[in-house]
Amino acid sequence: ARKIQRFLTQPFFVAEQFTGIPGKYVKVEDTIRGFDQILSGQLDHIPEGDFYMKGSIDEVIADYKKGNK
């Protein structure tokens, strides 16, 4: 549940002035695909903190791989 919560912290355009993080547009299909991968356990190896303030699930996976080389 915490991974889903963190995943939903996608950077919003309206919050950029407060967070300093540029907003990102994520297609509904990509969000659903991300939920599916989280709920199915495919991403259990990725720490929940890696889901925070990312755009798509592909960004989560890429950042995880980059950080674990």
PDB file of N, H, CA, C and O in Angstrom:
ATOM      1  N   ALA A   1       0.827  -1.200   0.000  1.00  0.00           N
ATOM      2  CA  ALA A   1       0.000   0.000   0.000  1.00  0.00           C
ATOM      3  C   ALA A   1       0.871   1.263   0.000  1.00  0.00           C
ATOM      4  O   ALA A   1       0.520   2.261  -0.631  1.00  0.00           O
ATOM      5  N   ARG A   2       2.000   1.218   0.706  1.00  0.00           N
ATOM      6  H   ARG A   2       2.285   0.408   1.218  1.00  0.00           H
ATOM      7  CA  ARG A   2       2.860   2.410   0.754  1.00  0.00           C
ATOM      8  C   ARG A   2       3.513   2.678  -0.596  1.00  0.00           C
ATOM      9  O   ARG A   2       3.746   3.834  -0.948  1.00  0.00           O
ATOM     10  N   LYS A   3       3.808   1.636  -1.352  1.00  0.00           N
ATOM     11  H   LYS A   3       3.619   0.696  -1.066  1.00  0.00           H
ATOM     12  CA  LYS A   3       4.379   1.851  -2.689  1.00  0.00           C
ATOM     13  C   LYS A   3       3.360   2.556  -3.580  1.00  0.00           C
ATOM     14  O   LYS A   3       3.716   3.452  -4.345  1.00  0.00           O
ATOM     15  N   ILE A   4       2.108   2.155  -3.482  1.00  0.00           N
ATOM     16  H   ILE A   4       1.819   1.427  -2.861  1.00  0.00           H
ATOM     17  CA  ILE A   4       1.048   2.815  -4.262  1.00  0.00           C
ATOM     18  C   ILE A   4       0.937   4.270  -3.828  1.00  0.00           C
ATOM     19  O   ILE A   4       0.831   5.167  -4.664  1.00  0.00           O
ATOM     20  N   GLN A   5       0.963   4.499  -2.529  1.00  0.00           N
ATOM     21  H   GLN A   5       1.049   3.771  -1.850  1.00  0.00           H
ATOM     22  CA  GLN A   5       0.871   5.872  -2.013  1.00  0.00           C
ATOM     23  C   GLN A   5       2.023   6.719  -2.544  1.00  0.00           C
ATOM     24  O   GLN A   5       1.806   7.852  -2.975  1.00  0.00           O
ATOM     25  N   ARG A   6       3.223   6.194  -2.520  1.00  0.00           N
ATOM     26  H   ARG A   6       3.399   5.274  -2.170  1.00  0.00           H
ATOM     27  CA  ARG A   6       4.388   6.930  -3.017  1.00  0.00           C
ATOM     28  C   ARG A   6       4.292   7.142  -4.534  1.00  0.00           C
ATOM     29  O   ARG A   6       4.646   8.202  -5.050  1.00  0.00           O
ATOM     30  N   PHE A   7       3.805   6.108  -5.236  1.00  0.00           N
ATOM     31  H   PHE A   7       3.517   5.247  -4.817  1.00  0.00           H
ATOM     32  CA  PHE A   7       3.660   6.195  -6.687  1.00  0.00           C
ATOM     33  C   PHE A   7       2.684   7.305  -7.076  1.00  0.00           C
ATOM     34  O   PHE A   7       2.837   7.924  -8.129  1.00  0.00           O
ATOM     35  N   LEU A   8       1.696   7.556  -6.242  1.00  0.00           N
ATOM     36  H   LEU A   8       1.572   7.053  -5.386  1.00  0.00           H
ATOM     37  CA  LEU A   8       0.707   8.602  -6.530  1.00  0.00           C
ATOM     38  C   LEU A   8       1.220  10.003  -6.235  1.00  0.00           C
ATOM     39  O   LEU A   8       0.469  10.968  -6.378  1.00  0.00           O
ATOM     40  N   THR A   9       2.460  10.140  -5.833  1.00  0.00           N
ATOM     41  H   THR A   9       3.070   9.356  -5.717  1.00  0.00           H
ATOM     42  CA  THR A   9       3.051  11.463  -5.606  1.00  0.00           C
ATOM     43  C   THR A   9       3.678  11.996  -6.884  1.00  0.00           C
ATOM     44  O   THR A   9       4.637  12.767  -6.835  1.00  0.00           O
ATOM     45  N   GLN A  10       3.141  11.589  -8.022  1.00  0.00           N
ATOM     46  H   GLN A  10       2.362  10.963  -8.061  1.00  0.00           H
ATOM     47  CA  GLN A  10       3.656  12.061  -9.302  1.00  0.00           C
ATOM     48  C   GLN A  10       3.707  13.585  -9.296  1.00  0.00           C
ATOM     49  O   GLN A  10       2.765  14.234  -8.842  1.00  0.00           O
ATOM     50  N   PRO A  11       4.793  14.158  -9.795  1.00  0.00           N
ATOM     51  CA  PRO A  11       4.940  15.619  -9.790  1.00  0.00           C
ATOM     52  C   PRO A  11       3.840  16.310 -10.605  1.00  0.00           C
ATOM     53  O   PRO A  11       3.671  16.039 -11.793  1.00  0.00           O
ATOM     54  N   PHE A  12       3.108  17.191  -9.958  1.00  0.00           N
ATOM     55  H   PHE A  12       3.245  17.412  -8.992  1.00  0.00           H
ATOM     56  CA  PHE A  12       2.025  17.927 -10.611  1.00  0.00           C
ATOM     57  C   PHE A  12       2.522  19.282 -11.083  1.00  0.00           C
ATOM     58  O   PHE A  12       3.358  19.905 -10.428  1.00  0.00           O
ATOM     59  N   PHE A  13       2.015  19.733 -12.207  1.00  0.00           N
ATOM     60  H   PHE A  13       1.337  19.227 -12.739  1.00  0.00           H
ATOM     61  CA  PHE A  13       2.406  21.030 -12.757  1.00  0.00           C
ATOM     62  C   PHE A  13       2.076  22.166 -11.790  1.00  0.00           C
ATOM     63  O   PHE A  13       2.862  23.102 -11.649  1.00  0.00           O
ATOM     64  N   VAL A  14       0.921  22.092 -11.123  1.00  0.00           N
ATOM     65  H   VAL A  14       0.283  21.331 -11.238  1.00  0.00           H
ATOM     66  CA  VAL A  14       0.503  23.181 -10.232  1.00  0.00           C
ATOM     67  C   VAL A  14       1.345  23.250  -8.963  1.00  0.00           C
ATOM     68  O   VAL A  14       1.363  24.284  -8.294  1.00  0.00           O
ATOM     69  N   ALA A  15       2.038  22.175  -8.622  1.00  0.00           N
ATOM     70  H   ALA A  15       2.023  21.335  -9.166  1.00  0.00           H
ATOM     71  CA  ALA A  15       2.845  22.155  -7.405  1.00  0.00           C
ATOM     72  C   ALA A  15       4.300  22.534  -7.650  1.00  0.00           C
ATOM     73  O   ALA A  15       5.078  22.636  -6.701  1.00  0.00           O
ATOM     74  N   GLU A  16       4.676  22.741  -8.896  1.00  0.00           N
ATOM     75  H   GLU A  16       4.044  22.658  -9.667  1.00  0.00           H
ATOM     76  CA  GLU A  16       6.078  23.008  -9.222  1.00  0.00           C
ATOM     77  C   GLU A  16       6.628  24.208  -8.464  1.00  0.00           C
ATOM     78  O   GLU A  16       7.776  24.181  -8.021  1.00  0.00           O
ATOM     79  N   GLN A  17       5.839  25.249  -8.308  1.00  0.00           N
ATOM     80  H   GLN A  17       4.907  25.271  -8.668  1.00  0.00           H
ATOM     81  CA  GLN A  17       6.325  26.445  -7.615  1.00  0.00           C
ATOM     82  C   GLN A  17       6.606  26.176  -6.137  1.00  0.00           C
ATOM     83  O   GLN A  17       7.369  26.910  -5.509  1.00  0.00           O
ATOM     84  N   PHE A  18       5.998  25.135  -5.580  1.00  0.00           N
ATOM     85  H   PHE A  18       5.378  24.539  -6.089  1.00  0.00           H
ATOM     86  CA  PHE A  18       6.207  24.808  -4.170  1.00  0.00           C
ATOM     87  C   PHE A  18       7.284  23.750  -3.967  1.00  0.00           C
ATOM     88  O   PHE A  18       8.028  23.794  -2.988  1.00  0.00           O
ATOM     89  N   THR A  19       7.367  22.792  -4.900  1.00  0.00           N
ATOM     90  H   THR A  19       6.763  22.756  -5.696  1.00  0.00           H
ATOM     91  CA  THR A  19       8.310  21.687  -4.749  1.00  0.00           C
ATOM     92  C   THR A  19       9.623  21.902  -5.480  1.00  0.00           C
ATOM     93  O   THR A  19      10.644  21.318  -5.117  1.00  0.00           O
ATOM     94  N   GLY A  20       9.599  22.748  -6.519  1.00  0.00           N
ATOM     95  H   GLY A  20       8.769  23.222  -6.814  1.00  0.00           H
ATOM     96  CA  GLY A  20      10.786  22.929  -7.340  1.00  0.00           C
ATOM     97  C   GLY A  20      11.005  21.783  -8.313  1.00  0.00           C
ATOM     98  O   GLY A  20      12.008  21.752  -9.026  1.00  0.00           O
ATOM     99  N   ILE A  21      10.069  20.843  -8.344  1.00  0.00           N
ATOM    100  H   ILE A  21       9.254  20.868  -7.765  1.00  0.00           H
ATOM    101  CA  ILE A  21      10.164  19.688  -9.238  1.00  0.00           C
ATOM    102  C   ILE A  21       9.199  19.909 -10.400  1.00  0.00           C
ATOM    103  O   ILE A  21       8.003  20.090 -10.176  1.00  0.00           O
ATOM    104  N   PRO A  22       9.698  19.897 -11.636  1.00  0.00           N
ATOM    105  CA  PRO A  22       8.815  20.116 -12.788  1.00  0.00           C
ATOM    106  C   PRO A  22       7.699  19.070 -12.851  1.00  0.00           C
ATOM    107  O   PRO A  22       7.919  17.894 -12.563  1.00  0.00           O
ATOM    108  N   GLY A  23       6.510  19.515 -13.230  1.00  0.00           N
ATOM    109  H   GLY A  23       6.331  20.470 -13.464  1.00  0.00           H
ATOM    110  CA  GLY A  23       5.387  18.602 -13.377  1.00  0.00           C
ATOM    111  C   GLY A  23       5.583  17.662 -14.549  1.00  0.00           C
ATOM    112  O   GLY A  23       6.301  17.967 -15.501  1.00  0.00           O
ATOM    113  N   LYS A  24       4.933  16.515 -14.461  1.00  0.00           N
ATOM    114  H   LYS A  24       4.350  16.268 -13.687  1.00  0.00           H
ATOM    115  CA  LYS A  24       5.029  15.518 -15.525  1.00  0.00           C
ATOM    116  C   LYS A  24       3.636  15.039 -15.884  1.00  0.00           C
ATOM    117  O   LYS A  24       2.794  14.817 -15.013  1.00  0.00           O
ATOM    118  N   TYR A  25       3.407  14.884 -17.177  1.00  0.00           N
ATOM    119  H   TYR A  25       4.090  15.065 -17.884  1.00  0.00           H
ATOM    120  CA  TYR A  25       2.152  14.322 -17.653  1.00  0.00           C
ATOM    121  C   TYR A  25       2.331  12.812 -17.778  1.00  0.00           C
ATOM    122  O   TYR A  25       3.254  12.341 -18.443  1.00  0.00           O
ATOM    123  N   VAL A  26       1.447  12.060 -17.137  1.00  0.00           N
ATOM    124  H   VAL A  26       0.697  12.442 -16.597  1.00  0.00           H
ATOM    125  CA  VAL A  26       1.488  10.604 -17.211  1.00  0.00           C
ATOM    126  C   VAL A  26       0.140  10.131 -17.748  1.00  0.00           C
ATOM    127  O   VAL A  26      -0.908  10.468 -17.198  1.00  0.00           O
ATOM    128  N   LYS A  27       0.173   9.362 -18.806  1.00  0.00           N
ATOM    129  H   LYS A  27       1.025   9.089 -19.253  1.00  0.00           H
ATOM    130  CA  LYS A  27      -1.060   8.841 -19.393  1.00  0.00           C
ATOM    131  C   LYS A  27      -1.759   7.907 -18.407  1.00  0.00           C
ATOM    132  O   LYS A  27      -1.108   7.218 -17.621  1.00  0.00           O
ATOM    133  N   VAL A  28      -3.073   7.892 -18.458  1.00  0.00           N
ATOM    134  H   VAL A  28      -3.601   8.452 -19.096  1.00  0.00           H
ATOM    135  CA  VAL A  28      -3.859   7.018 -17.584  1.00  0.00           C
ATOM    136  C   VAL A  28      -3.428   5.566 -17.770  1.00  0.00           C
ATOM    137  O   VAL A  28      -3.314   4.818 -16.799  1.00  0.00           O
ATOM    138  N   GLU A  29      -3.193   5.175 -19.002  1.00  0.00           N
ATOM    139  H   GLU A  29      -3.286   5.782 -19.791  1.00  0.00           H
ATOM    140  CA  GLU A  29      -2.788   3.797 -19.288  1.00  0.00           C
ATOM    141  C   GLU A  29      -1.478   3.447 -18.584  1.00  0.00           C
ATOM    142  O   GLU A  29      -1.319   2.335 -18.080  1.00  0.00           O
ATOM    143  N   ASP A  30      -0.545   4.393 -18.549  1.00  0.00           N
ATOM    144  H   ASP A  30      -0.674   5.297 -18.958  1.00  0.00           H
ATOM    145  CA  ASP A  30       0.740   4.159 -17.883  1.00  0.00           C
ATOM    146  C   ASP A  30       0.564   4.050 -16.371  1.00  0.00           C
ATOM    147  O   ASP A  30       1.230   3.246 -15.719  1.00  0.00           O
ATOM    148  N   THR A  31      -0.327   4.854 -15.822  1.00  0.00           N
ATOM    149  H   THR A  31      -0.868   5.507 -16.352  1.00  0.00           H
ATOM    150  CA  THR A  31      -0.594   4.787 -14.385  1.00  0.00           C
ATOM    151  C   THR A  31      -1.218   3.443 -14.028  1.00  0.00           C
ATOM    152  O   THR A  31      -0.839   2.830 -13.030  1.00  0.00           O
ATOM    153  N   ILE A  32      -2.159   2.987 -14.826  1.00  0.00           N
ATOM    154  H   ILE A  32      -2.466   3.485 -15.637  1.00  0.00           H
ATOM    155  CA  ILE A  32      -2.801   1.690 -14.580  1.00  0.00           C
ATOM    156  C   ILE A  32      -1.791   0.562 -14.705  1.00  0.00           C
ATOM    157  O   ILE A  32      -1.801  -0.377 -13.908  1.00  0.00           O
ATOM    158  N   ARG A  33      -0.922   0.651 -15.700  1.00  0.00           N
ATOM    159  H   ARG A  33      -0.914   1.413 -16.347  1.00  0.00           H
ATOM    160  CA  ARG A  33       0.124  -0.371 -15.871  1.00  0.00           C
ATOM    161  C   ARG A  33       1.039  -0.402 -14.653  1.00  0.00           C
ATOM    162  O   ARG A  33       1.438  -1.474 -14.198  1.00  0.00           O
ATOM    163  N   GLY A  34       1.369   0.774 -14.125  1.00  0.00           N
ATOM    164  H   GLY A  34       1.044   1.645 -14.494  1.00  0.00           H
ATOM    165  CA  GLY A  34       2.196   0.847 -12.932  1.00  0.00           C
ATOM    166  C   GLY A  34       1.514   0.215 -11.730  1.00  0.00           C
ATOM    167  O   GLY A  34       2.138  -0.536 -10.981  1.00  0.00           O
ATOM    168  N   PHE A  35       0.224   0.519 -11.544  1.00  0.00           N
ATOM    169  H   PHE A  35      -0.283   1.129 -12.152  1.00  0.00           H
ATOM    170  CA  PHE A  35      -0.538  -0.091 -10.460  1.00  0.00           C
ATOM    171  C   PHE A  35      -0.524  -1.601 -10.589  1.00  0.00           C
ATOM    172  O   PHE A  35      -0.310  -2.313  -9.607  1.00  0.00           O
ATOM    173  N   ASP A  36      -0.750  -2.089 -11.791  1.00  0.00           N
ATOM    174  H   ASP A  36      -0.924  -1.511 -12.588  1.00  0.00           H
ATOM    175  CA  ASP A  36      -0.783  -3.527 -12.030  1.00  0.00           C
ATOM    176  C   ASP A  36       0.544  -4.175 -11.649  1.00  0.00           C
ATOM    177  O   ASP A  36       0.564  -5.226 -11.009  1.00  0.00           O
ATOM    178  N   GLN A  37       1.643  -3.554 -12.040  1.00  0.00           N
ATOM    179  H   GLN A  37       1.627  -2.700 -12.560  1.00  0.00           H
ATOM    180  CA  GLN A  37       2.960  -4.115 -11.728  1.00  0.00           C
ATOM    181  C   GLN A  37       3.233  -4.089 -10.225  1.00  0.00           C
ATOM    182  O   GLN A  37       3.829  -5.022  -9.688  1.00  0.00           O
ATOM    183  N   ILE A  38       2.805  -3.036  -9.550  1.00  0.00           N
ATOM    184  H   ILE A  38       2.320  -2.278  -9.986  1.00  0.00           H
ATOM    185  CA  ILE A  38       3.000  -2.956  -8.098  1.00  0.00           C
ATOM    186  C   ILE A  38       2.153  -4.016  -7.400  1.00  0.00           C
ATOM    187  O   ILE A  38       2.656  -4.765  -6.562  1.00  0.00           O
ATOM    188  N   LEU A  39       0.868  -4.079  -7.745  1.00  0.00           N
ATOM    189  H   LEU A  39       0.460  -3.470  -8.425  1.00  0.00           H
ATOM    190  CA  LEU A  39      -0.048  -5.006  -7.079  1.00  0.00           C
ATOM    191  C   LEU A  39       0.270  -6.466  -7.361  1.00  0.00           C
ATOM    192  O   LEU A  39       0.013  -7.326  -6.520  1.00  0.00           O
ATOM    193  N   SER A  40       0.825  -6.758  -8.533  1.00  0.00           N
ATOM    194  H   SER A  40       1.034  -6.059  -9.216  1.00  0.00           H
ATOM    195  CA  SER A  40       1.141  -8.146  -8.877  1.00  0.00           C
ATOM    196  C   SER A  40       2.433  -8.625  -8.226  1.00  0.00           C
ATOM    197  O   SER A  40       2.754  -9.812  -8.279  1.00  0.00           O
ATOM    198  N   GLY A  41       3.174  -7.709  -7.612  1.00  0.00           N
ATOM    199  H   GLY A  41       2.914  -6.744  -7.569  1.00  0.00           H
ATOM    200  CA  GLY A  41       4.412  -8.096  -6.940  1.00  0.00           C
ATOM    201  C   GLY A  41       5.644  -8.042  -7.821  1.00  0.00           C
ATOM    202  O   GLY A  41       6.736  -8.389  -7.370  1.00  0.00           O
ATOM    203  N   GLN A  42       5.494  -7.613  -9.073  1.00  0.00           N
ATOM    204  H   GLN A  42       4.607  -7.331  -9.439  1.00  0.00           H
ATOM    205  CA  GLN A  42       6.629  -7.562  -9.990  1.00  0.00           C
ATOM    206  C   GLN A  42       7.712  -6.594  -9.520  1.00  0.00           C
ATOM    207  O   GLN A  42       8.873  -6.722  -9.909  1.00  0.00           O
ATOM    208  N   LEU A  43       7.334  -5.629  -8.686  1.00  0.00           N
ATOM    209  H   LEU A  43       6.391  -5.525  -8.370  1.00  0.00           H
ATOM    210  CA  LEU A  43       8.283  -4.598  -8.262  1.00  0.00           C
ATOM    211  C   LEU A  43       8.583  -4.669  -6.766  1.00  0.00           C
ATOM    212  O   LEU A  43       9.014  -3.684  -6.167  1.00  0.00           O
ATOM    213  N   ASP A  44       8.355  -5.830  -6.169  1.00  0.00           N
ATOM    214  H   ASP A  44       8.005  -6.631  -6.656  1.00  0.00           H
ATOM    215  CA  ASP A  44       8.599  -5.989  -4.733  1.00  0.00           C
ATOM    216  C   ASP A  44      10.062  -5.764  -4.357  1.00  0.00           C
ATOM    217  O   ASP A  44      10.362  -5.430  -3.211  1.00  0.00           O
ATOM    218  N   HIS A  45      10.963  -5.942  -5.305  1.00  0.00           N
ATOM    219  H   HIS A  45      10.719  -6.213  -6.237  1.00  0.00           H
ATOM    220  CA  HIS A  45      12.389  -5.776  -5.036  1.00  0.00           C
ATOM    221  C   HIS A  45      12.814  -4.306  -4.978  1.00  0.00           C
ATOM    222  O   HIS A  45      13.922  -3.999  -4.537  1.00  0.00           O
ATOM    223  N   ILE A  46      11.945  -3.403  -5.419  1.00  0.00           N
ATOM    224  H   ILE A  46      11.046  -3.653  -5.777  1.00  0.00           H
ATOM    225  CA  ILE A  46      12.272  -1.975  -5.425  1.00  0.00           C
ATOM    226  C   ILE A  46      11.783  -1.351  -4.124  1.00  0.00           C
ATOM    227  O   ILE A  46      10.606  -1.483  -3.790  1.00  0.00           O
ATOM    228  N   PRO A  47      12.657  -0.674  -3.384  1.00  0.00           N
ATOM    229  CA  PRO A  47      12.248  -0.046  -2.117  1.00  0.00           C
ATOM    230  C   PRO A  47      11.155   0.998  -2.335  1.00  0.00           C
ATOM    231  O   PRO A  47      11.121   1.673  -3.364  1.00  0.00           O
ATOM    232  N   GLU A  48      10.270   1.121  -1.357  1.00  0.00           N
ATOM    233  H   GLU A  48      10.298   0.573  -0.521  1.00  0.00           H
ATOM    234  CA  GLU A  48       9.127   2.033  -1.512  1.00  0.00           C
ATOM    235  C   GLU A  48       9.551   3.478  -1.721  1.00  0.00           C
ATOM    236  O   GLU A  48       8.844   4.224  -2.398  1.00  0.00           O
ATOM    237  N   GLY A  49      10.663   3.891  -1.173  1.00  0.00           N
ATOM    238  H   GLY A  49      11.238   3.285  -0.623  1.00  0.00           H
ATOM    239  CA  GLY A  49      11.133   5.262  -1.338  1.00  0.00           C
ATOM    240  C   GLY A  49      11.460   5.613  -2.781  1.00  0.00           C
ATOM    241  O   GLY A  49      11.434   6.785  -3.158  1.00  0.00           O
ATOM    242  N   ASP A  50      11.767   4.603  -3.591  1.00  0.00           N
ATOM    243  H   ASP A  50      11.788   3.652  -3.285  1.00  0.00           H
ATOM    244  CA  ASP A  50      12.101   4.838  -4.999  1.00  0.00           C
ATOM    245  C   ASP A  50      10.885   5.215  -5.844  1.00  0.00           C
ATOM    246  O   ASP A  50      11.034   5.637  -6.991  1.00  0.00           O
ATOM    247  N   PHE A  51       9.695   5.067  -5.290  1.00  0.00           N
ATOM    248  H   PHE A  51       9.574   4.724  -4.358  1.00  0.00           H
ATOM    249  CA  PHE A  51       8.472   5.393  -6.021  1.00  0.00           C
ATOM    250  C   PHE A  51       8.070   6.853  -5.835  1.00  0.00           C
ATOM    251  O   PHE A  51       7.161   7.334  -6.512  1.00  0.00           O
ATOM    252  N   TYR A  52       8.733   7.556  -4.931  1.00  0.00           N
ATOM    253  H   TYR A  52       9.471   7.165  -4.381  1.00  0.00           H
ATOM    254  CA  TYR A  52       8.334   8.910  -4.552  1.00  0.00           C
ATOM    255  C   TYR A  52       8.698   9.944  -5.619  1.00  0.00           C
ATOM    256  O   TYR A  52       9.837  10.002  -6.082  1.00  0.00           O
ATOM    257  N   MET A  53       7.714  10.754  -5.999  1.00  0.00           N
ATOM    258  H   MET A  53       6.789  10.706  -5.623  1.00  0.00           H
ATOM    259  CA  MET A  53       7.874  11.876  -6.936  1.00  0.00           C
ATOM    260  C   MET A  53       8.459  11.457  -8.283  1.00  0.00           C
ATOM    261  O   MET A  53       9.327  12.134  -8.833  1.00  0.00           O
ATOM    262  N   LYS A  54       7.980  10.348  -8.796  1.00  0.00           N
ATOM    263  H   LYS A  54       7.275   9.797  -8.349  1.00  0.00           H
ATOM    264  CA  LYS A  54       8.357   9.901 -10.134  1.00  0.00           C
ATOM    265  C   LYS A  54       7.165  10.101 -11.053  1.00  0.00           C
ATOM    266  O   LYS A  54       6.036  10.260 -10.588  1.00  0.00           O
ATOM    267  N   GLY A  55       7.409  10.094 -12.337  1.00  0.00           N
ATOM    268  H   GLY A  55       8.326   9.965 -12.714  1.00  0.00           H
ATOM    269  CA  GLY A  55       6.330  10.211 -13.305  1.00  0.00           C
ATOM    270  C   GLY A  55       5.691   8.861 -13.557  1.00  0.00           C
ATOM    271  O   GLY A  55       4.698   8.507 -12.919  1.00  0.00           O
ATOM    272  N   SER A  56       6.251   8.117 -14.473  1.00  0.00           N
ATOM    273  H   SER A  56       7.057   8.404 -14.991  1.00  0.00           H
ATOM    274  CA  SER A  56       5.696   6.809 -14.824  1.00  0.00           C
ATOM    275  C   SER A  56       6.439   5.702 -14.081  1.00  0.00           C
ATOM    276  O   SER A  56       7.480   5.931 -13.465  1.00  0.00           O
ATOM    277  N   ILE A  57       5.883   4.510 -14.156  1.00  0.00           N
ATOM    278  H   ILE A  57       5.037   4.324 -14.656  1.00  0.00           H
ATOM    279  CA  ILE A  57       6.528   3.356 -13.536  1.00  0.00           C
ATOM    280  C   ILE A  57       7.852   3.055 -14.231  1.00  0.00           C
ATOM    281  O   ILE A  57       8.771   2.512 -13.618  1.00  0.00           O
ATOM    282  N   ASP A  58       7.948   3.410 -15.515  1.00  0.00           N
ATOM    283  H   ASP A  58       7.202   3.852 -16.013  1.00  0.00           H
ATOM    284  CA  ASP A  58       9.209   3.214 -16.238  1.00  0.00           C
ATOM    285  C   ASP A  58      10.321   4.067 -15.632  1.00  0.00           C
ATOM    286  O   ASP A  58      11.478   3.648 -15.590  1.00  0.00           O
ATOM    287  N   GLU A  59       9.970   5.254 -15.167  1.00  0.00           N
ATOM    288  H   GLU A  59       9.031   5.594 -15.201  1.00  0.00           H
ATOM    289  CA  GLU A  59      10.956   6.124 -14.516  1.00  0.00           C
ATOM    290  C   GLU A  59      11.404   5.527 -13.181  1.00  0.00           C
ATOM    291  O   GLU A  59      12.580   5.605 -12.825  1.00  0.00           O
ATOM    292  N   VAL A  60      10.470   4.938 -12.451  1.00  0.00           N
ATOM    293  H   VAL A  60       9.515   4.875 -12.739  1.00  0.00           H
ATOM    294  CA  VAL A  60      10.805   4.275 -11.186  1.00  0.00           C
ATOM    295  C   VAL A  60      11.810   3.162 -11.443  1.00  0.00           C
ATOM    296  O   VAL A  60      12.831   3.067 -10.761  1.00  0.00           O
ATOM    297  N   ILE A  61      11.519   2.328 -12.422  1.00  0.00           N
ATOM    298  H   ILE A  61      10.690   2.406 -12.976  1.00  0.00           H
ATOM    299  CA  ILE A  61      12.380   1.185 -12.738  1.00  0.00           C
ATOM    300  C   ILE A  61      13.745   1.647 -13.231  1.00  0.00           C
ATOM    301  O   ILE A  61      14.769   1.104 -12.816  1.00  0.00           O
ATOM    302  N   ALA A  62      13.772   2.646 -14.113  1.00  0.00           N
ATOM    303  H   ALA A  62      12.940   3.087 -14.451  1.00  0.00           H
ATOM    304  CA  ALA A  62      15.042   3.148 -14.653  1.00  0.00           C
ATOM    305  C   ALA A  62      15.908   3.746 -13.551  1.00  0.00           C
ATOM    306  O   ALA A  62      17.112   3.493 -13.504  1.00  0.00           O
ATOM    307  N   ASP A  63      15.307   4.535 -12.667  1.00  0.00           N
ATOM    308  H   ASP A  63      14.329   4.740 -12.705  1.00  0.00           H
ATOM    309  CA  ASP A  63      16.074   5.137 -11.576  1.00  0.00           C
ATOM    310  C   ASP A  63      16.589   4.075 -10.613  1.00  0.00           C
ATOM    311  O   ASP A  63      17.697   4.197 -10.091  1.00  0.00           O
ATOM    312  N   TYR A  64      15.797   3.040 -10.377  1.00  0.00           N
ATOM    313  H   TYR A  64      14.898   2.941 -10.801  1.00  0.00           H
ATOM    314  CA  TYR A  64      16.233   1.947  -9.511  1.00  0.00           C
ATOM    315  C   TYR A  64      17.435   1.234 -10.124  1.00  0.00           C
ATOM    316  O   TYR A  64      18.424   0.971  -9.440  1.00  0.00           O
ATOM    317  N   LYS A  65      17.346   0.923 -11.417  1.00  0.00           N
ATOM    318  H   LYS A  65      16.543   1.137 -11.973  1.00  0.00           H
ATOM    319  CA  LYS A  65      18.453   0.237 -12.097  1.00  0.00           C
ATOM    320  C   LYS A  65      19.706   1.102 -12.109  1.00  0.00           C
ATOM    321  O   LYS A  65      20.814   0.602 -11.914  1.00  0.00           O
ATOM    322  N   LYS A  66      19.530   2.392 -12.338  1.00  0.00           N
ATOM    323  H   LYS A  66      18.631   2.799 -12.496  1.00  0.00           H
ATOM    324  CA  LYS A  66      20.675   3.310 -12.378  1.00  0.00           C
ATOM    325  C   LYS A  66      21.356   3.389 -11.008  1.00  0.00           C
ATOM    326  O   LYS A  66      22.581   3.471 -10.923  1.00  0.00           O
ATOM    327  N   GLY A  67      20.571   3.365  -9.960  1.00  0.00           N
ATOM    328  H   GLY A  67      19.576   3.298 -10.030  1.00  0.00           H
ATOM    329  CA  GLY A  67      21.114   3.467  -8.613  1.00  0.00           C
ATOM    330  C   GLY A  67      21.696   2.181  -8.076  1.00  0.00           C
ATOM    331  O   GLY A  67      22.383   2.197  -7.054  1.00  0.00           O
ATOM    332  N   ASN A  68      21.440   1.067  -8.736  1.00  0.00           N
ATOM    333  H   ASN A  68      20.882   1.054  -9.565  1.00  0.00           H
ATOM    334  CA  ASN A  68      21.907  -0.229  -8.252  1.00  0.00           C
ATOM    335  C   ASN A  68      22.903  -0.883  -9.190  1.00  0.00           C
ATOM    336  O   ASN A  68      22.977  -2.110  -9.264  1.00  0.00           O
ATOM    337  N   LYS A  69      23.669  -0.075  -9.905  1.00  0.00           N
ATOM    338  H   LYS A  69      23.609   0.921  -9.845  1.00  0.00           H
ATOM    339  CA  LYS A  69      24.698  -0.629 -10.799  1.00  0.00           C
ATOM    340  C   LYS A  69      25.974  -0.839 -10.040  1.00  0.00           C
ATOM    341  O   LYS A  69      26.963  -1.298 -10.612  1.00  0.00           O
TER     342      LYS A  69
END
